[in-house]
Amino acid sequence: MDTLPHEMFGLTVVVFLLGLKHGMDPDHLATIDGLTRFNLRTKPRLSRWSGFLFSLGHGVVVTAVAAAVAVAAQQWSAPDWLEDVGAWISILFLLGLGGANLWAVFQAPCGEVVHPVGFKGRLLGRLGEASHPVVIAFVGAAFALSFDTLSQAALFSLTASSLAGWLYSAALGIVFMLGMMVTDGVNGLWIARLLRAADRRALIVSRVMGLVIAFLSLGIALLGIARYFVPTVATLVEGAGIAITAALLAMLFVSFKLAIRLSKPA
């Protein structure tokens, strides 16, 4: 019995889950939060679609990288250290991001909105206040030019290329993008919905969002560290990818529902 279709289906599901999880990157959430807030008053329709546009630009770069790596795979193979270096860069980055967002929440005066901290968004300067669909997509594309994203795309592309060639690798880039669109898109829609109400809701939502980004950052970083030093954790993570992704989605959903409940008038 030919196992190739089963292997391709399994890899497609894994890459979609990676896209879902990648869409919950705390820096993504912080930047989409900022883009949504910036456009809410003057361009409310664009504000709601900020997450989708961001993930579209991000996904286009991932798809292009996946296809390029697959084409070059005949003369190049990923070094063994690539995954480890990418993982540790991501861990250190997430620890810093989590600490910065906790500081932002607890240092903000009671009557002021908390602005979630996003490191990459700050590097882009005024582009973090984009008010045109193409520019928002460009911001997402710029976010894809990071070591952890490119190394992840290269690794799944090489696996796909060995199964069915570069077209399958490019198709998986699109699958990855669709996964991101689910989480980043829903995030943008929810933030726009929550912020359309009174100032009191905006204050509460900003604090909830800051804490979500902080705890996601620290939680994912600590899980990544545990994988390297506790073998049972590494085995558990490899076998529970779907459950972990579902748990992260549930955390995001519960946080938004909590923000709505807390911000309702007494």
Secondary structure as UniProt FT lines:
FT   HELIX           4..23
FT   HELIX           26..40
FT   TURN            41..42
FT   HELIX           44..48
FT   HELIX           50..72
FT   TURN            73..75
FT   HELIX           81..107
FT   TURN            110..111
FT   HELIX           119..123
FT   HELIX           125..129
FT   HELIX           133..143
FT   HELIX           147..164
FT   HELIX           166..195
FT   HELIX           199..229
FT   HELIX           231..239
FT   HELIX           241..263
//
